Amino acid sequence: WLISFAFVLGFGTTVAEPALIAVAAEAAAVAADAKVIARTPEAIDGYALGLRMTVAHAVGVALVLGVVRIITNQSLPMLIISGYVLVVLLTLIAPPEIIGIAYDSGGVTTSTVTVPLVTALGVGLASSLKGRNPMLDGFGLIAFASLTPILFVLIYGMVV
């Protein structure tokens, strides 16, 4: 139940994130101007929705990974370093049009709606587990919530 809750919390808060709605709409308009997608309202809306859903799924997966990391007491620095190595590698092969959007999507997930709820989940879970330090273990979820959208949007750009 905890894993399911973590995914739903990450997905739901990200879909409702006002900054992501604005960035996705602007990214869709830029993609239409660059002739990456058709310049029809349906194509623009579809691209923006696909981008929002990709980022929302990424944050859901990030919270699942973060919760599993807290429960299993895995090393946060190693996971984050390996994640950013993967970001750099994907950046090298991703289409140039999506790179800025991908990095921006990592930033918009650390905004007004997502951060307080993600922080509460991480600190609360770390506080409830014996031997965990809420100040050290609880804040890794924000790092994952910023990292995974970059990865997912880079992949989205390569696929779409």
N, C-alpha and C positions, 0 to 999 in steps of 0.2 A: 504494500500500500504506500509505503514511503517513496519508493521509486516512481510509482504512478503519480503521486501527488507532486513530486519534484518536477516531473515532465509537464504536467498540466499547469503548474504555477509558472514555470518558465515560458511555456507557449502562450498562455493567456495574458500574462503581463506584457509580453513583447508585442503581441498583436494589438494591444490597446495603447502602446507607446506612441504618443503624439509625434515625437521626433522621427520615429521610423516611418510613420504615415507620410510625413512631409518629404523625407529623403527618398522613399520609394516612388512617390509621385514625380519628383524632380528627376530621378534616375530614369524613369520611363520616358519622360519628355526628352531628355538628352539622348536616350537610345533611339527614339523616333527621329530626332534631328540628325543623328549620325547614320541613319538608315540601317540600324541594326534590327529594328522591328518596323512593321508597317505603321504608317502615320494615321491610323484609324483610332477612334475612341476605344473600340473593343481591344485592339492590340495593346494600346497604352495602358488601359485598365488591367488587362490580363498580365502584362509584364510587371506592373506595380504590385498586383496581388501575389504573383509568383515570388517576387522578391521579398515581400512581407512574410509570406508563409515559409520561405527558406530560412529567413532570419529567426522566425519564431520557433521553427523546428530546431535550429541550431542552439538556441538558448535552452530549450527543453532538454536537449541532449547534454548540454553543458551542465545543467543542474543535476541530471542523472549521474554524470561522471563525477561531479563534485560531491554528491551524497555518497556514492560508492567509495570515493577517495577518503572521505571522513570516516566512514564505517570501517574500512579496511586499513586505515592509518598509512596510506601510501604517501610518498614524498611529493609535496606540491611543487617544489622547484624543478624536479626532473620532468614532471608532466608538462609544466608550462614551457620549459626550455624546448622539449621535443615538439610541442605544439607550434612554437614560433619557428623552429627549424622547418617544419612542414609548411608553414605560411610562406616562408622565404622561397622554398622550392616550388610551391604552386604559383607564386607570384612570377617566377621566371618563365613559366609556360602558359600562364593565363592570358587571355586577350587584353590588350592595353585598355580597352573601353571599360572593363569591369573592375580594374584594380582599385581605382579611387572609390568606387561605390562599395567595394568589399571592405576597405579600411574604414570608411565612414559608417558602415553597418556595425562594425565592432564598437565604434564610439557611441552610436545612438542607443545601444542597449544598456549603457550606463547612465541613464537619464532618470527623470523624476518618478516614473512608475515602477520600474524594474528594480533599481538598487535597494530601496528600503525593504521590499519583500524578499529579495534574494539574500540580503544581509541577515534578515530575521531568521530565515530558514537555516542558513549556515551557522550562525551563532547559537541559535536554539538547539540545533542538532548536536553541535559540539559540546554545549553545556550539559546536555542530557546523557552523554556517553562518558562513562568513567575513564579517567586518564587522558581526556582530551582537553586542550586549552582553547577556550572559545576565541580568544584574541588571535591565536595562531591558526587554528584549524578552521575557524568559522568564516574567514574572509577570502578563502581561495575560490569560492563560488563566483565572485565578481570577476576574477581573472579569467575563469572559464567562460563566463557569460560575454566577455569581450573577445576572447580568442576564437571560439567556435563559429560565430557568425562570419568572421573573415574567411575561414576555411570553407564554410558552406557556400558563401557567395562566390568565391573564386571558382569552386566546382560548378556552381549554377551557371556562371558565365561561360565556362568551357562547354557545358552541355547545351545550354540554350543558345 
